[in-house]
Amino acid sequence: MSIPRIACDAPLAEGAEIEASPAQAHYLGAVMRRAAGDPLHLFNARDGEFAATIAAIRKDRARFAVGARLRAPAAVPDIRLLMAAVKRDAMEWTVEKATELGVASIQPVFTRRSVTDRVNTDRLALIAREAAEQCERLDVPRVHPAAPLHAVLDAWDGAPLLVAAERMDCPPLIARASGLRPPLGWLVGPEGGFERAELDDLARRLFVAEVALGPRILRAETAAVAGLALLQAAAGDWA
C-alpha cells in the first residue's frame, strides 16, 4: 500500500500534532480509505518531509501525529513559467506538468490573442498542490492570479525572461540558456502567437530575449513543457 504524501502549510516538527484541512480529511478517509493509525508523509518547503500517522479521522476532520524527519528542506531553482491563458483543460495539464518539472511559480497572462479571459487560479493552485504530492517535490509552486501581459512585464524584477518566438530568426533556447542561472523566466504566448505590438513591447525590455524551439510550430502547452525541460537541463536542477 502506497503511503500518501500531504502538503502541509503548518510548521512541521517531530512530536507535533496537526489538524488536517477538511479537504485533506475527506481525501484520506473517503477517497484513500485510510483509518486512524495509518502512515502518511507530511511535507513543506520550509521544514522538509516527515513521517506521520493519522491520529484520528472522521468525515471532514482529521489529526496527524508527526514523526521523524525523512528529508531536509532543499533549495529549488527559481525558474518561472509565464503562459498566455489557454482553454481550461490545456491550462490544467500545463500546470500539472510544470509542477512535475520543478517550476517555482506559474503566472497566467492575458494577451491580445488569448482564447479566454478567465482563469480559475484556485483550481490551478489545487492541481499544483496535488502534482507536488505525487512527484515527491517538497515545495508547491505558487500560482499567481492571471494578469495582462504588459502589467506582468512592468512589475518584472529584471531576471532574464526567455520568450518563445515562433517564425522568427532567433537563437535556440538551449544555446541561450546555457550561460544563465536562476532566477529566470519562460514566456509562452497564445495559440495564435503574439501580436506585432506585443513583440515590439517585449523587444524594448532589456531583460527579454527571444528564442526558438525548433523548426515546428508547437501548441502552447507543448512549448511550455518543452521549454521548461530545456531550462532545467541547461540551468536548473537537472544540470
C-alpha atoms as an extended CHARMM CRD file, in Angstrom:
* protein
*
       239  EXT
         1         1  MET       CA              0.0000000000        0.0000000000        0.0000000000  PROA      1               0.0000000000
         2         2  SER       CA              1.4950000000        3.3170000000       -1.0430000000  PROA      2               0.0000000000
         3         3  ILE       CA              1.9510000000        5.9750000000        1.6180000000  PROA      3               0.0000000000
         4         4  PRO       CA              0.0720000000        9.2170000000        0.8440000000  PROA      4               0.0000000000
         5         5  ARG       CA              2.0360000000       12.4700000000        0.7660000000  PROA      5               0.0000000000
         6         6  ILE       CA              0.2500000000       15.5710000000        2.0400000000  PROA      6               0.0000000000
         7         7  ALA       CA              1.4380000000       19.1340000000        1.5400000000  PROA      7               0.0000000000
         8         8  CYS       CA              1.0820000000       20.8700000000        4.8910000000  PROA      8               0.0000000000
         9         9  ASP       CA              1.2340000000       24.6250000000        5.4530000000  PROA      9               0.0000000000
        10        10  ALA       CA              1.5680000000       24.2910000000        9.2400000000  PROA      10              0.0000000000
        11        11  PRO       CA              5.0400000000       24.0950000000       10.8480000000  PROA      11              0.0000000000
        12        12  LEU       CA              6.3220000000       20.5170000000       10.9650000000  PROA      12              0.0000000000
        13        13  ALA       CA              8.4020000000       19.0890000000       13.8040000000  PROA      13              0.0000000000
        14        14  GLU       CA              8.7730000000       15.6630000000       15.3620000000  PROA      14              0.0000000000
        15        15  GLY       CA              6.2290000000       15.1380000000       18.1300000000  PROA      15              0.0000000000
        16        16  ALA       CA              3.7680000000       17.7710000000       16.9010000000  PROA      16              0.0000000000
        17        17  GLU       CA              0.0870000000       17.1460000000       16.2130000000  PROA      17              0.0000000000
        18        18  ILE       CA             -1.5280000000       18.9480000000       13.2960000000  PROA      18              0.0000000000
        19        19  GLU       CA             -5.1380000000       19.4160000000       12.3010000000  PROA      19              0.0000000000
        20        20  ALA       CA             -5.9160000000       18.4130000000        8.7320000000  PROA      20              0.0000000000
        21        21  SER       CA             -7.9690000000       20.5950000000        6.4500000000  PROA      21              0.0000000000
        22        22  PRO       CA            -11.4820000000       19.3290000000        5.6460000000  PROA      22              0.0000000000
        23        23  ALA       CA            -10.3380000000       18.5480000000        2.0860000000  PROA      23              0.0000000000
        24        24  GLN       CA             -7.3640000000       16.5320000000        3.3360000000  PROA      24              0.0000000000
        25        25  ALA       CA             -9.5420000000       14.6020000000        5.7930000000  PROA      25              0.0000000000
        26        26  HSD       CA            -12.0860000000       13.8270000000        3.0770000000  PROA      26              0.0000000000
        27        27  TYR       CA             -9.3740000000       12.7230000000        0.6660000000  PROA      27              0.0000000000
        28        28  LEU       CA             -7.7190000000       10.3840000000        3.1670000000  PROA      28              0.0000000000
        29        29  GLY       CA            -10.9260000000        8.9340000000        4.5790000000  PROA      29              0.0000000000
        30        30  ALA       CA            -13.3790000000        8.8350000000        1.6690000000  PROA      30              0.0000000000
        31        31  VAL       CA            -11.0120000000        8.5510000000       -1.3180000000  PROA      31              0.0000000000
        32        32  MET       CA             -7.9470000000        6.7180000000        0.0250000000  PROA      32              0.0000000000
        33        33  ARG       CA             -9.9110000000        4.7270000000        2.6550000000  PROA      33              0.0000000000
        34        34  ARG       CA             -7.3220000000        5.3870000000        5.3490000000  PROA      34              0.0000000000
        35        35  ALA       CA             -8.0120000000        4.9930000000        9.0720000000  PROA      35              0.0000000000
        36        36  ALA       CA             -6.5090000000        6.0490000000       12.3780000000  PROA      36              0.0000000000
        37        37  GLY       CA             -3.0180000000        4.6100000000       12.7680000000  PROA      37              0.0000000000
        38        38  ASP       CA             -2.2520000000        4.5090000000        9.0440000000  PROA      38              0.0000000000
        39        39  PRO       CA              1.0360000000        6.0980000000        7.9020000000  PROA      39              0.0000000000
        40        40  LEU       CA              1.4750000000        9.1550000000        5.7070000000  PROA      40              0.0000000000
        41        41  HSD       CA              4.1490000000       11.6980000000        4.8670000000  PROA      41              0.0000000000
        42        42  LEU       CA              3.7810000000       15.4190000000        5.5350000000  PROA      42              0.0000000000
        43        43  PHE       CA              5.9350000000       17.9990000000        3.7870000000  PROA      43              0.0000000000
        44        44  ASN       CA              6.5320000000       21.6460000000        3.0500000000  PROA      44              0.0000000000
        45        45  ALA       CA              9.3720000000       23.6890000000        1.6100000000  PROA      45              0.0000000000
        46        46  ARG       CA             10.2490000000       25.2930000000        4.9460000000  PROA      46              0.0000000000
        47        47  ASP       CA             10.6420000000       22.1890000000        7.1380000000  PROA      47              0.0000000000
        48        48  GLY       CA             11.1370000000       19.2400000000        4.7590000000  PROA      48              0.0000000000
        49        49  GLU       CA              9.3310000000       15.9010000000        4.7820000000  PROA      49              0.0000000000
        50        50  PHE       CA              8.2560000000       13.9400000000        7.8640000000  PROA      50              0.0000000000
        51        51  ALA       CA              6.8550000000       10.5130000000        8.6060000000  PROA      51              0.0000000000
        52        52  ALA       CA              3.4680000000       10.7770000000       10.2990000000  PROA      52              0.0000000000
        53        53  THR       CA              0.4080000000        8.7800000000       11.2480000000  PROA      53              0.0000000000
        54        54  ILE       CA             -3.2850000000        9.5560000000       11.2470000000  PROA      54              0.0000000000
        55        55  ALA       CA             -4.0410000000       10.1420000000       14.9330000000  PROA      55              0.0000000000
        56        56  ALA       CA             -7.8030000000       10.4990000000       14.3690000000  PROA      56              0.0000000000
        57        57  ILE       CA            -10.1120000000       10.7840000000       11.3880000000  PROA      57              0.0000000000
        58        58  ARG       CA            -13.8600000000       11.2640000000       10.9750000000  PROA      58              0.0000000000
        59        59  LYS       CA            -15.6940000000       12.6200000000        7.9360000000  PROA      59              0.0000000000
        60        60  ASP       CA            -14.1160000000       16.0090000000        7.2270000000  PROA      60              0.0000000000
        61        61  ARG       CA            -11.9130000000       16.1550000000       10.3130000000  PROA      61              0.0000000000
        62        62  ALA       CA             -8.5470000000       14.5280000000       10.9510000000  PROA      62              0.0000000000
        63        63  ARG       CA             -5.4650000000       14.9950000000       13.0700000000  PROA      63              0.0000000000
        64        64  PHE       CA             -1.9030000000       13.9880000000       12.2160000000  PROA      64              0.0000000000
        65        65  ALA       CA              0.8750000000       12.9080000000       14.5910000000  PROA      65              0.0000000000
        66        66  VAL       CA              4.2650000000       13.9600000000       13.2260000000  PROA      66              0.0000000000
        67        67  GLY       CA              7.1970000000       11.5540000000       13.4760000000  PROA      67              0.0000000000
        68        68  ALA       CA             10.8240000000       11.7120000000       12.3800000000  PROA      68              0.0000000000
        69        69  ARG       CA             12.0470000000       13.9060000000        9.5630000000  PROA      69              0.0000000000
        70        70  LEU       CA             12.7570000000       11.9830000000        6.3600000000  PROA      70              0.0000000000
        71        71  ARG       CA             14.1310000000       14.7580000000        4.1380000000  PROA      71              0.0000000000
        72        72  ALA       CA             15.6060000000       18.1490000000        4.9310000000  PROA      72              0.0000000000
        73        73  PRO       CA             14.4170000000       21.2180000000        3.0210000000  PROA      73              0.0000000000
        74        74  ALA       CA             16.3400000000       21.9440000000       -0.1720000000  PROA      74              0.0000000000
        75        75  ALA       CA             16.6940000000       24.9710000000       -2.4110000000  PROA      75              0.0000000000
        76        76  VAL       CA             14.6170000000       24.9680000000       -5.6030000000  PROA      76              0.0000000000
        77        77  PRO       CA             15.8140000000       26.7610000000       -8.7730000000  PROA      77              0.0000000000
        78        78  ASP       CA             13.7680000000       29.9150000000       -9.3240000000  PROA      78              0.0000000000
        79        79  ILE       CA             12.5050000000       29.0490000000      -12.8030000000  PROA      79              0.0000000000
        80        80  ARG       CA              9.1980000000       30.7610000000      -13.5890000000  PROA      80              0.0000000000
        81        81  LEU       CA              6.5730000000       29.9720000000      -16.1860000000  PROA      81              0.0000000000
        82        82  LEU       CA              4.5920000000       32.7980000000      -17.7580000000  PROA      82              0.0000000000
        83        83  MET       CA              1.9160000000       31.4440000000      -20.0490000000  PROA      83              0.0000000000
        84        84  ALA       CA             -0.8410000000       33.0450000000      -22.0680000000  PROA      84              0.0000000000
        85        85  ALA       CA             -4.2430000000       31.9140000000      -20.8610000000  PROA      85              0.0000000000
        86        86  VAL       CA             -5.4630000000       28.9420000000      -22.8760000000  PROA      86              0.0000000000
        87        87  LYS       CA             -8.5120000000       26.6910000000      -22.6150000000  PROA      87              0.0000000000
        88        88  ARG       CA             -9.1800000000       25.0850000000      -19.2600000000  PROA      88              0.0000000000
        89        89  ASP       CA             -8.0260000000       21.5320000000      -19.9990000000  PROA      89              0.0000000000
        90        90  ALA       CA             -4.7900000000       22.6720000000      -21.6150000000  PROA      90              0.0000000000
        91        91  MET       CA             -4.0880000000       25.1230000000      -18.7840000000  PROA      91              0.0000000000
        92        92  GLU       CA             -4.6800000000       22.4980000000      -16.1130000000  PROA      92              0.0000000000
        93        93  TRP       CA             -2.4750000000       19.9760000000      -17.9200000000  PROA      93              0.0000000000
        94        94  THR       CA              0.3010000000       22.5520000000      -18.2300000000  PROA      94              0.0000000000
        95        95  VAL       CA              0.1910000000       23.4030000000      -14.5270000000  PROA      95              0.0000000000
        96        96  GLU       CA              0.4150000000       19.7220000000      -13.5990000000  PROA      96              0.0000000000
        97        97  LYS       CA              3.3850000000       19.0810000000      -15.8930000000  PROA      97              0.0000000000
        98        98  ALA       CA              5.1470000000       22.3370000000      -14.9610000000  PROA      98              0.0000000000
        99        99  THR       CA              4.9050000000       21.2990000000      -11.3110000000  PROA      99              0.0000000000
       100       100  GLU       CA              6.4210000000       17.9100000000      -12.1140000000  PROA      100             0.0000000000
       101       101  LEU       CA              9.2340000000       19.6840000000      -13.9670000000  PROA      101             0.0000000000
       102       102  GLY       CA             10.0900000000       21.7310000000      -10.8700000000  PROA      102             0.0000000000
       103       103  VAL       CA              8.9040000000       25.1910000000      -11.8510000000  PROA      103             0.0000000000
       104       104  ALA       CA              8.9460000000       27.6420000000       -8.9250000000  PROA      104             0.0000000000
       105       105  SER       CA              5.9590000000       29.7620000000       -9.9640000000  PROA      105             0.0000000000
       106       106  ILE       CA              3.2820000000       29.9610000000      -12.6270000000  PROA      106             0.0000000000
       107       107  GLN       CA              1.9050000000       33.2520000000      -13.9540000000  PROA      107             0.0000000000
       108       108  PRO       CA             -1.0430000000       33.0990000000      -16.3740000000  PROA      108             0.0000000000
       109       109  VAL       CA             -1.1210000000       36.1890000000      -18.5950000000  PROA      109             0.0000000000
       110       110  PHE       CA             -3.7310000000       37.7020000000      -20.8660000000  PROA      110             0.0000000000
       111       111  THR       CA             -2.5480000000       38.5960000000      -24.3640000000  PROA      111             0.0000000000
       112       112  ARG       CA             -4.4110000000       40.1010000000      -27.3080000000  PROA      112             0.0000000000
       113       113  ARG       CA             -4.9800000000       36.6700000000      -28.8240000000  PROA      113             0.0000000000
       114       114  SER       CA             -5.7540000000       34.7920000000      -25.6150000000  PROA      114             0.0000000000
       115       115  VAL       CA             -8.6550000000       32.4270000000      -26.1860000000  PROA      115             0.0000000000
       116       116  THR       CA            -10.1200000000       33.0210000000      -22.7300000000  PROA      116             0.0000000000
       117       117  ASP       CA            -10.4760000000       35.9530000000      -20.3820000000  PROA      117             0.0000000000
       118       118  ARG       CA            -10.9630000000       33.9050000000      -17.2080000000  PROA      118             0.0000000000
       119       119  VAL       CA             -8.5450000000       31.7270000000      -15.2330000000  PROA      119             0.0000000000
       120       120  ASN       CA             -9.5670000000       29.7630000000      -12.1380000000  PROA      120             0.0000000000
       121       121  THR       CA             -6.4810000000       30.3920000000      -10.0110000000  PROA      121             0.0000000000
       122       122  ASP       CA             -7.8050000000       28.3930000000       -7.0410000000  PROA      122             0.0000000000
       123       123  ARG       CA             -8.3500000000       25.3360000000       -9.2450000000  PROA      123             0.0000000000
       124       124  LEU       CA             -4.8650000000       25.6510000000      -10.7510000000  PROA      124             0.0000000000
       125       125  ALA       CA             -3.3130000000       26.0090000000       -7.2920000000  PROA      125             0.0000000000
       126       126  LEU       CA             -5.0670000000       22.8070000000       -6.1970000000  PROA      126             0.0000000000
       127       127  ILE       CA             -3.7220000000       20.9790000000       -9.2540000000  PROA      127             0.0000000000
       128       128  ALA       CA             -0.2140000000       22.2230000000       -8.4660000000  PROA      128             0.0000000000
       129       129  ARG       CA             -0.5170000000       21.0070000000       -4.8750000000  PROA      129             0.0000000000
       130       130  GLU       CA             -1.7290000000       17.5630000000       -5.9230000000  PROA      130             0.0000000000
       131       131  ALA       CA              1.0250000000       17.2700000000       -8.5300000000  PROA      131             0.0000000000
       132       132  ALA       CA              3.6500000000       18.2100000000       -5.9220000000  PROA      132             0.0000000000
       133       133  GLU       CA              2.3250000000       15.4820000000       -3.6380000000  PROA      133             0.0000000000
       134       134  GLN       CA              2.5650000000       12.9150000000       -6.4350000000  PROA      134             0.0000000000
       135       135  CYS       CA              6.0040000000       13.8180000000       -7.8120000000  PROA      135             0.0000000000
       136       136  GLU       CA              7.7750000000       13.9440000000       -4.4140000000  PROA      136             0.0000000000
       137       137  ARG       CA              8.9000000000       17.5530000000       -4.5150000000  PROA      137             0.0000000000
       138       138  LEU       CA              8.9750000000       19.3930000000       -1.1920000000  PROA      138             0.0000000000
       139       139  ASP       CA              7.5460000000       22.6980000000       -2.3090000000  PROA      139             0.0000000000
       140       140  VAL       CA              4.3750000000       23.6630000000       -4.1530000000  PROA      140             0.0000000000
       141       141  PRO       CA              4.7830000000       26.2090000000       -6.9580000000  PROA      141             0.0000000000
       142       142  ARG       CA              2.9350000000       29.4560000000       -6.4600000000  PROA      142             0.0000000000
       143       143  VAL       CA              0.1650000000       30.1240000000       -8.9680000000  PROA      143             0.0000000000
       144       144  HSD       CA             -0.3010000000       33.8710000000       -9.3990000000  PROA      144             0.0000000000
       145       145  PRO       CA             -3.6180000000       35.4640000000      -10.3460000000  PROA      145             0.0000000000
       146       146  ALA       CA             -3.8960000000       35.9990000000      -14.0890000000  PROA      146             0.0000000000
       147       147  ALA       CA             -2.9540000000       39.4920000000      -15.2600000000  PROA      147             0.0000000000
       148       148  PRO       CA             -2.4050000000       41.3740000000      -18.5400000000  PROA      148             0.0000000000
       149       149  LEU       CA              0.9800000000       40.6670000000      -20.0760000000  PROA      149             0.0000000000
       150       150  HSD       CA              2.0700000000       44.3110000000      -20.0460000000  PROA      150             0.0000000000
       151       151  ALA       CA              1.2790000000       44.5900000000      -16.3150000000  PROA      151             0.0000000000
       152       152  VAL       CA              3.3390000000       41.4990000000      -15.5110000000  PROA      152             0.0000000000
       153       153  LEU       CA              6.2490000000       42.8250000000      -17.5820000000  PROA      153             0.0000000000
       154       154  ASP       CA              6.0460000000       46.2320000000      -15.9230000000  PROA      154             0.0000000000
       155       155  ALA       CA              6.3160000000       44.5870000000      -12.4850000000  PROA      155             0.0000000000
       156       156  TRP       CA              9.0490000000       42.1280000000      -13.5000000000  PROA      156             0.0000000000
       157       157  ASP       CA             12.1510000000       42.1420000000      -11.2790000000  PROA      157             0.0000000000
       158       158  GLY       CA             14.6850000000       42.1400000000      -14.1140000000  PROA      158             0.0000000000
       159       159  ALA       CA             15.5080000000       38.4230000000      -14.1360000000  PROA      159             0.0000000000
       160       160  PRO       CA             16.2310000000       37.0730000000      -17.6330000000  PROA      160             0.0000000000
       161       161  LEU       CA             12.9740000000       36.2900000000      -19.4320000000  PROA      161             0.0000000000
       162       162  LEU       CA             13.1840000000       33.9870000000      -22.4510000000  PROA      162             0.0000000000
       163       163  VAL       CA             10.3080000000       34.2440000000      -24.9010000000  PROA      163             0.0000000000
       164       164  ALA       CA              9.1590000000       31.5640000000      -27.3180000000  PROA      164             0.0000000000
       165       165  ALA       CA              9.1840000000       33.4020000000      -30.6520000000  PROA      165             0.0000000000
       166       166  GLU       CA              7.7260000000       31.3240000000      -33.4810000000  PROA      166             0.0000000000
       167       167  ARG       CA              8.5370000000       32.0320000000      -37.1230000000  PROA      167             0.0000000000
       168       168  MET       CA             11.4190000000       34.3160000000      -36.1520000000  PROA      168             0.0000000000
       169       169  ASP       CA             15.1550000000       34.0050000000      -36.7030000000  PROA      169             0.0000000000
       170       170  CYS       CA             16.2490000000       33.5530000000      -33.0950000000  PROA      170             0.0000000000
       171       171  PRO       CA             18.9430000000       31.5470000000      -31.3110000000  PROA      171             0.0000000000
       172       172  PRO       CA             17.8450000000       28.1520000000      -29.9440000000  PROA      172             0.0000000000
       173       173  LEU       CA             16.5920000000       28.1630000000      -26.3720000000  PROA      173             0.0000000000
       174       174  ILE       CA             19.1840000000       25.6240000000      -25.2370000000  PROA      174             0.0000000000
       175       175  ALA       CA             22.0370000000       27.7890000000      -26.5530000000  PROA      175             0.0000000000
       176       176  ARG       CA             20.7020000000       30.9890000000      -24.9890000000  PROA      176             0.0000000000
       177       177  ALA       CA             20.0360000000       29.3290000000      -21.6180000000  PROA      177             0.0000000000
       178       178  SER       CA             23.4260000000       27.6260000000      -21.2700000000  PROA      178             0.0000000000
       179       179  GLY       CA             25.1220000000       30.6300000000      -19.6900000000  PROA      179             0.0000000000
       180       180  LEU       CA             22.2350000000       31.5960000000      -17.4440000000  PROA      180             0.0000000000
       181       181  ARG       CA             21.4580000000       30.8200000000      -13.8240000000  PROA      181             0.0000000000
       182       182  PRO       CA             18.1600000000       31.2320000000      -11.9620000000  PROA      182             0.0000000000
       183       183  PRO       CA             16.1940000000       33.3050000000      -11.3740000000  PROA      183             0.0000000000
       184       184  LEU       CA             14.8720000000       33.2410000000      -14.9140000000  PROA      184             0.0000000000
       185       185  GLY       CA             11.5350000000       33.0590000000      -16.6760000000  PROA      185             0.0000000000
       186       186  TRP       CA              9.9760000000       31.2970000000      -19.6650000000  PROA      186             0.0000000000
       187       187  LEU       CA              7.1730000000       33.0780000000      -21.5220000000  PROA      187             0.0000000000
       188       188  VAL       CA              4.8590000000       31.2280000000      -23.9100000000  PROA      188             0.0000000000
       189       189  GLY       CA              2.2530000000       33.0570000000      -25.9720000000  PROA      189             0.0000000000
       190       190  PRO       CA             -1.2230000000       32.0320000000      -27.1080000000  PROA      190             0.0000000000
       191       191  GLU       CA             -2.0770000000       29.5820000000      -29.8680000000  PROA      191             0.0000000000
       192       192  GLY       CA             -2.1720000000       32.3600000000      -32.4580000000  PROA      192             0.0000000000
       193       193  GLY       CA              1.1200000000       33.8350000000      -31.3130000000  PROA      193             0.0000000000
       194       194  PHE       CA              1.8720000000       37.3170000000      -30.0400000000  PROA      194             0.0000000000
       195       195  GLU       CA              0.6590000000       40.3090000000      -31.9920000000  PROA      195             0.0000000000
       196       196  ARG       CA              3.2510000000       42.6160000000      -33.5320000000  PROA      196             0.0000000000
       197       197  ALA       CA              2.7050000000       45.3090000000      -30.9070000000  PROA      197             0.0000000000
       198       198  GLU       CA              3.3200000000       42.7670000000      -28.1290000000  PROA      198             0.0000000000
       199       199  LEU       CA              6.5280000000       41.5850000000      -29.7810000000  PROA      199             0.0000000000
       200       200  ASP       CA              7.6870000000       45.1850000000      -30.1370000000  PROA      200             0.0000000000
       201       201  ASP       CA              6.9750000000       45.7880000000      -26.4450000000  PROA      201             0.0000000000
       202       202  LEU       CA              8.9330000000       42.6630000000      -25.4930000000  PROA      202             0.0000000000
       203       203  ALA       CA             11.8760000000       43.6770000000      -27.6840000000  PROA      203             0.0000000000
       204       204  ARG       CA             12.1630000000       47.0320000000      -25.9020000000  PROA      204             0.0000000000
       205       205  ARG       CA             12.6590000000       45.4090000000      -22.4990000000  PROA      205             0.0000000000
       206       206  LEU       CA             16.3090000000       44.7630000000      -21.6690000000  PROA      206             0.0000000000
       207       207  PHE       CA             15.6330000000       41.6010000000      -19.6590000000  PROA      207             0.0000000000
       208       208  VAL       CA             13.8410000000       39.8550000000      -22.5550000000  PROA      208             0.0000000000
       209       209  ALA       CA             15.4910000000       37.5010000000      -25.0600000000  PROA      209             0.0000000000
       210       210  GLU       CA             13.5870000000       35.8730000000      -27.9170000000  PROA      210             0.0000000000
       211       211  VAL       CA             14.4710000000       32.2280000000      -28.5500000000  PROA      211             0.0000000000
       212       212  ALA       CA             13.4220000000       29.3840000000      -30.8310000000  PROA      212             0.0000000000
       213       213  LEU       CA             12.1410000000       25.9040000000      -30.0260000000  PROA      213             0.0000000000
       214       214  GLY       CA             12.9910000000       24.1840000000      -33.2750000000  PROA      214             0.0000000000
       215       215  PRO       CA             11.5540000000       24.0300000000      -36.7950000000  PROA      215             0.0000000000
       216       216  ARG       CA              7.9830000000       23.0550000000      -35.9160000000  PROA      216             0.0000000000
       217       217  ILE       CA              5.0720000000       25.1490000000      -34.6480000000  PROA      217             0.0000000000
       218       218  LEU       CA              4.0650000000       23.8440000000      -31.2220000000  PROA      218             0.0000000000
       219       219  ARG       CA              0.8610000000       24.0950000000      -29.2700000000  PROA      219             0.0000000000
       220       220  ALA       CA              1.1450000000       26.4800000000      -26.3180000000  PROA      220             0.0000000000
       221       221  GLU       CA              1.1340000000       23.7170000000      -23.7130000000  PROA      221             0.0000000000
       222       222  THR       CA              3.7490000000       21.7250000000      -25.6630000000  PROA      222             0.0000000000
       223       223  ALA       CA              6.0000000000       24.7760000000      -25.8980000000  PROA      223             0.0000000000
       224       224  ALA       CA              5.6190000000       25.4400000000      -22.1800000000  PROA      224             0.0000000000
       225       225  VAL       CA              6.6860000000       21.9390000000      -21.1780000000  PROA      225             0.0000000000
       226       226  ALA       CA              9.4480000000       21.6160000000      -23.7780000000  PROA      226             0.0000000000
       227       227  GLY       CA             10.9420000000       24.9430000000      -22.7600000000  PROA      227             0.0000000000
       228       228  LEU       CA             10.8780000000       24.1370000000      -19.0560000000  PROA      228             0.0000000000
       229       229  ALA       CA             12.6080000000       20.8140000000      -19.6660000000  PROA      229             0.0000000000
       230       230  LEU       CA             15.3900000000       22.5590000000      -21.5990000000  PROA      230             0.0000000000
       231       231  LEU       CA             15.7720000000       25.2270000000      -18.9220000000  PROA      231             0.0000000000
       232       232  GLN       CA             16.0290000000       22.6230000000      -16.1770000000  PROA      232             0.0000000000
       233       233  ALA       CA             18.6430000000       20.7510000000      -18.2060000000  PROA      233             0.0000000000
       234       234  ALA       CA             20.6850000000       23.8650000000      -19.0080000000  PROA      234             0.0000000000
       235       235  ALA       CA             20.3290000000       25.9850000000      -15.8800000000  PROA      235             0.0000000000
       236       236  GLY       CA             18.1890000000       24.2000000000      -13.3050000000  PROA      236             0.0000000000
       237       237  ASP       CA             18.4050000000       21.1490000000      -11.0720000000  PROA      237             0.0000000000
       238       238  TRP       CA             18.8480000000       18.7170000000      -13.9730000000  PROA      238             0.0000000000
       239       239  ALA       CA             22.1870000000       20.2880000000      -14.8580000000  PROA      239             0.0000000000
